[in-house]
Amino acid sequence: MPAPAQTFTVFEQTLAPAIRLWMLRVLSPLGEVGALIERASREAQILCALGIDPHPLGALTAQSRTNAVKALLYDKWTSAEQASDRDALDPILASNIQRLGDLVGLHAAEQQVLAFVVCLRQNSLLEAVTDLFGPVDVHQAQIRTAAVLQLPLPVVQSALSSKGRLAQCGLLRLDRDGARDLTNIFTLLSREFTAGLLLPDVDLLSLLRNRITPAEPPELTLADYAHLEPQVSRLRAYLQRAEAQGRTGVNVLLYGPPGTGKTALTKALAASVGAELYEVNTVDADDDPIRGMDRLNAYRAAQQFLQQRRALMLFDEVDDVFDSGDSPLVRLFGGRPSHGQHKGAIIKTLETNTIPTFWLTNEVRGLDAAFVRRFDWVLELPIPPRGVRERLIDQHADGLIDARARQSLADCEHLAPALLTRAASVARTLADDLGAEAAQDTFVSLVDNTLRAQG
């Protein structure tokens, strides 16, 4: 029967020795071979991958077939345990896990657990075999993981603790809400993070792509925030001194109506102190919203990945993170207990982050006062006063509007900088096609329509 032999030889070559050993441990010493025969739809494929030709077994009676499979898997397992390369992973994955461990400080067991979960997500045969365990809760997941990896249970429990390095870095956590199969009870940073670990010579910072991205260059300068002096100058000086002193827990809360320039001010401050600015994304590559908990995991990971850079971070739309109820940040620290039980842990996050962070929100009334008190700097950005509005109009609408339109816009007490710059950009794009008069009408109409829509 040459065809089946060729098939399983190919499968054997695609399995790293460690993955093959993990599968055999599930099936033989952990006793899931019966479940494989009874309910695994991919039984033949799994056996082939492990070097067992399933075709001759089809002629046996049910009991004889079960006994034969058990004996064959036992032989394969004992041989795999004795192999000199039994713990070998894909070389690229092994190298990237090691580099990542060195970067964020993962010990050997934490690296092994992370590699196991990555392989669960990337290898469908390993996933199919571990699915034979059935639904597992957190404690059972720790027990099964320890057994498959042959690590002491306390070591695995420590590695998967919400206080462990994997969780604190945002790389891997256990979903503590109910039972599910072993693969899906683990939450990794992102799909891109998992896939990136299999790429050769990957830039480790790129593993955060679609979660953390470099900010675009600033559109405004600190001179555009003269109405906020001396606060802005003092905040800039504080950021410089905090960097020089290596301070941790440096956090700035910026709040105010939409369009008042919170993001632009953050960019301008980062540029003024010579720091790179990285944003925590609100949507993924498919423009789907990223859950608050996933954004926080990415933020925590970035704290480690950016330690060797002169960097600042921008975390916008923080309302769902720092709300006063059962927020994602609360669940990040272990399930869904009451908010008060985890307030200390939440505060600790604000007090120990290594990369200075700007947290942006439109409204502060929903934020817990205990959190607000922990920010080093709290700054409100109101609609700019008339003098600033005039300067922004001159800067961004010069040549677009006449003196009468300029006067009318400057009189508008609700004219936010972002609204002005966006409308000017659209009008300038159309200026050559429309002519000067129509371009001015377009600009004023865009501002007026947006203000009406905002009430």
N, C-alpha and C positions, 0 to 999 in steps of 0.2 A: 504494500500500500504506500507507494512513494509520495503521493500528493499530500496526505496528512503529515508525513514526516517533514516534508519541505515547509509546510505551514508552521508547525510548532518550532522548527529550527529558527525561522525568521522571528517569531515572537520572542524566543529566548534571547536573541541578540538585542532586542529592544528594551529589555528589562535590566536596569542596573542591579548588581548583586544585592544591595541593601533592600531594594523594593521586592525582589524575589524572596529574600529571607523574611521580610515582614509578612508577605502574603502566606508563606508556608507556616509561619508561626500562628497566624490566625486559623489556618485550616487544620493544622496537626495538633500541636500541644494545647492550643486553646479550644479545640474540639468543634470547630464550625464546619467540618467536612460534611456532616449530615445535612446541615442547612444548605450547603452548596449543591448537594445532589437533589434535595427536595424542591428547592425554590429558586435557585440561581438560573436565570435565563441565559447566562453566558458561561455555563459550566464548561462546555467543550472548549471555548476560547481560553478560559482561565487555565484549564488543564494543559492545553497546548503551550501556553505561555510559560508554564512551569516545567515543560519538557516531558509531558505525559501524553501519549497518543490515546485519545478517547475512543477511537473506532473499535478496537478489539473488545473493549468493555461492554459494547452494546449487545453482544451475544449472551452475556451472563444474566442469571436471575438477579432480581433486585438486591437480595441480601448478599449474594456473591459479589455483585458489582460494588456494593458499598464497602465490603471488606477489602476488595482489591484496590479500590481508590484510596482507602485509608492506609493500606500497606505501602502503596506507591508514594503517597504524599509523605508518609513517615520517613521513607528512605531518602526522598528528596530533601526533607527538612534536616535530617541528621547530617547529610552531606553538606548542605548549605551552611550549617552552623560551624562545621570544621574547616570551611574554605578560608584561605588566607585573606581573600578580598571581600569577605562577607559583608562588611560595613561600607563598601565603596558605593558612592553615589555617582551620578553623572558628573564628570570632572568640572564642567562649567558651573553647575549648581553648587557643587562643593566649594569651589573657589569663591563664588559670590557670597555664599553663606558665611564663609570664613572672613572675607573682607567686611561684610556687614557686621559680623560679630565684633571684629576689631574696632569698627567705627563707633558702635553704640554700647560696647561693653557687655556682650553676651557671653556667658560661660559655656562650656562644652555641652552640657545637658540642654541648655536653652537653644543652642544652635541645632542640636539633634531634633528637638521637638519642632522647631520652626521648619527644618528640612522635611520632616515627616508630614506636616500639614501641607506644605507646598506640594509635595509629591501626591498627597491625597487629591488635591485640586487639579493636578496636571496629568495624573495617570488614571485613566478610567478603570483599568483592571484592578488596581489597588483599591480604588473607591468601591468597586463592585464587591470585592472580598470583604472589606470592612463593613459594608452594608449588611452583611450576614449577622452582625452583632444585633441588628434591630435598633429601635430608638434607644438612646442613652441620655441620661441627665448628666449634669456637670460631674458629679462624683464618679459615675460609671465611666464617663469619658476619660477621666484621669486614670482610672484603674486599667481600662483597655489600652490606653496609650502607653502606660508604664509596662504592661505585659508585652505589647508588640515590640517596644524598643528595648525591653529587658533593662529598664532603669528602676531604681527603688521608687516606690510610690511617693514617699515624702519629697523626693527630688522633683518628680513631675508635678506634684501639687504646688510646690514652690515656684517652679518655672511658669505654671499656668495661673498663678495667683494674680488677682487684680493689683496687688502691690509689687508683682514681679517685674523684671526688666522688660520682658516682651510686651506686657500691657502698658507699662509706664512710657515706653517708647512708641506706643500706638501701632506696633507691628502685628500683634496677634492677641486675641482675647477669646475667652469662652463665653458663649451666649448662655446666660443663666436663667433664661425665661423658658422653661419647659424642656421637653425631651425631643430629640431628633436624631437622625443618623450621624455617625461619627464625623463625616466630612463637614456637614453643615452646622454642627454645633460650634465649630471654630469660625471665627471671623478674622480674615486677614485684612491688611491695610486697604488693598484694592485689587482689582483684576490686573491692572497694569503693573502693580508691584509684583504680583505672583509671576506673571509672564516675563517681566524684566529680569528676574533672577535666573532665567534660563538662557540669557543672551551673553555671548562672550564679551569680556572687557567692558561691561556695562558701567556707565557713570552712575555711581550709587545715588546721587542726587536726582537723576532722571527717574529713579524708581518711584518718586513722588509725583511724577507728571500726572496731570488731570486732577490733582489734589492741591499741590502747591506750585505756583508759577511765579516767575519774575514779573514784577510790576512794570507797566509801561512807563516811559519817561514822563516827568512832570509837565503839565501844561501851564502851571502857574509857578510863581516864585514866592518867597516869603514876603517880598515887597507888596504882593497883592493882599496880604493879611495885616496891613499896618493898623487896621481898626482893632486888631486883637493884641496890640502891644500894650505893656511889655511882656505879656504872657508868652507869646511865641518865642521871643528872644531868650527868655529864661528857660523855656522848655528845651530849646536847642542846646543851651549851655548844660542843662541837666543831662541830656542824652550823651553829650561829649564826656562829661565828668563820669557818668555811670560806666561808659565803656572803658575809660582810663583806669577805673577802680575795679573793673571786673564784677560789677554788682549783678546779682540775680534778682528775679522778681520785679523787673522794671516793666511797668504796665501803664499805659495812657488810655484814658477813656475819652473819646470825642463824641459829642452828641449834638443834635440840632436837626432842623427840618431837612427834608431831602433837597439835594442840590446846593447846599450852602458851602460845599467845598471841603468836606471832611477827608475824602480820599485824596483830593488834590493837595491839601495841607500836609498829609502824611507823606506823600511823594516828595513834596518840596523840602520837608524837614530831612528826609532820608538823603536827598541829594546834597543838602547843605552841610551835612556831617560826613559826606563821603561814604555812605553805607549802601549796600545793596538792599532792595526792598522786595520781599516775597509775600504774595497774597495767598490766603487760604480760599480756594475756589468755592463758589456757591453752587455751581453746576458741573456735571462731568462732561466727557467728550461728546456725548449724545445730547447735551443740553438738558439733561434730566437733573432735577434738584438733588443735591447731596445732603443726606440726613445730617442733623446736627452732631450726632455721635461720630459719624464717619469723618466729618470735618475736624472734630476734636482729636480723633486718632491721628489724622494727617498732621495736625498742628503739633502734637506731642512728638511724632516722628521727626518733624522738621527741626525741632529743638535740638535733636542729636545730630542730624545731618548737616546743620549749618554752623556747628560750634566753631569750626576753623575759619569761618568767614566773617567779615565785617558786615553784619546783616541786621536788618530790622524786619519785623513781620506785621502784616496788616490782616486783621480778622474782622471782616465786615458782616453786617446783619447778625449781630450776636443775640438778638432777642430770644431766639429759641434755645439758646445755650444758657443764658443767665436769667431765665425767667424764674418766677418765685414758686413754681410748682414742681412736678415730676419731670424735670428737664432732661435732655440727653446727657448733660454733664453729670447729673445725679446718677443716671443708669450706668454711666461709664465707670463709676466707682463701685459697681457690684450689684446688678439686679435693679429692682424697683422699690427699695424701701422708702421710708418717708424722707422728705427733703432735709429735715433737721438732723437726721442721723449722719448725713454726709457733708454737712456744711463745713466742717473742719477740713475734710479732704479737698473740697472745692477751693477753699481759701488757700490751702497749701499749694495748689497748682498756680495760683496767682502770685504766691510768694517765692516760688522756686524756679520759675521758667528762666532759662539761660539766655534766650534771645529776646531783647526788648520788643514789646508788642503793642501795637495800637489797636484798640477794640472800638469799633464804630457802631453806633446805633442812632436811630432817629428819635427814640423816646427812652427816657430813663425811669419813668414812673413804675415800670414793671420789674425793675431790677431790685434784687434783695439789697437792702441797705448795708448788710454785712459785707457784700461783695464790693459795693461802691467804695466803702471805706478803705478797702485794700489797694485801690489804684493809687499809684504815686501821683498821678496828675489827672485831674478831671477838667475838661475844657468844653464849654458850650460854644457852638458856632451858630450865631444867629444870622438872619439876612443882613448883608453888609449895609452900613449907613450910606447916605446919599453920595458923599464924597468918593467912597470906594466904588459905588455903582457907576459913577461918572467916569472914573479912571478905567474900570473894566470895559465900559462901553467904548471909550476911546481906543482901548487896546485891541478889542476883538471886533468892533463894528466900524472901524475907521474906513471911510470910503463906501460903506454900505448904506448909510442913512444920513439924512440931512439934519440940520440943527433942530428943527421942530420935533422930529422923531426922537432925536437924542434927548431933548428936554422931557418928552413924554415918558420915555423909558426910565430916565433917571428919577422921575417923580414916583415911579412904581415901588412901593415899599415891600413887595413880595418877589422882586426880581433876584433870583438866586444865581450865583455865578455859573453853575452847570447849565441852567436853562439858557443863559445868555450865550455861552460859548457853543452850545449845541446848535442853537438857532442860527448863529453867525456862520457856522461851518456848512450847514445845509444851504443857506442863502448864497454863500460864496461859490459853492459847487454849481449852482444854477445861474450865476451872474452873467456868464458869457452868452448863455442861451436866452435869458430873459431881458437883459438890458438893465440899466441902473435903477430905473423907477420901479420896475416889476420886482427886482431883487429886494429893494427896500420894502415893498409891500409884503413880499413873502416873509422877510425877516420879522417884521412887526406882527404879521398874522400868526406866525409860528409861536411867538412869545405869548400873544394874546390868547390863542386857543389853548395852549398848555396851562396858562394861569386859570382860565375858566374851568378846565377839566379838574384842576386842583382845588376848585371851590373859591 
